[in-house]
Amino acid sequence: MAVDPKLIEHKRQKIMKHIFPITSVVTFLFASPVLAQTATAEFGVSLTITAECTLSASDITFPSTGIVDTQITATADLSVECTNDSPFEIGLSGGTSGNTGARVLTNLDGDTVSYQLYQDNSYTTVWGDDDATTKSVESATGSEEAHTIHAVVSSGQNVPTGTYTDAITATIWYGSALPTE
């Protein structure tokens, strides 16, 4: 007995009409909770800011003069940039004399001219490199700051002609290198 192919197709379509919605609902019911599940992980984020400073200096050039019968002055800036709120101290060496209380400019013949470096424009606070004469700053701004060096050649020095020079080292102490009292 031969089965009519149209009848088989009709029954297959009828079964599929009922099975498809049922399987869709069952799949949705079982799959939805799986899709809705989540997992979380927590992690930390950190950054450590350390004390850091940079220092640069410009040269001091006194104006040319013939007779040193009056005080000669000049200035230069030290540019300092330190981590915000970091304290620091700036010291200036004694130069070739090695003595911050008696600095000298020297020419090629060994002749000298006495001069001094000060922290203030009234020329009262010598700028040296020990605890008593360094320039202390309680808290840096985090931006570049200019600190003026005031230089003075005292009057009344009888010296021969020539070019007189000295070399000063500027040092900045900060962080764990900062001297403690």
HUTALIN-V408813 format. One record per run of one state. SS is the DSSP state (hx for helix, st for strand, lp for the rest). FROM is the first residue (numbers start at 1). LEN is the number of residues. Records with the same first field share a line. If there is no record, write none. Layout:
SS = FROM-LEN / FROM-LEN
This chain:
lp = 1-4 / 37-16 / 58-10 / 69-3 / 83-5 / 93-2 / 98-5 / 107-5 / 119-7 / 127-8 / 138-7 / 154-3 / 158-7 / 166-4 / 178-4
hx = 5-32 / 95-3 / 175-3
st = 53-5 / 68-1 / 72-11 / 88-5 / 103-4 / 112-7 / 126-1 / 135-3 / 145-9 / 157-1 / 165-1 / 170-5
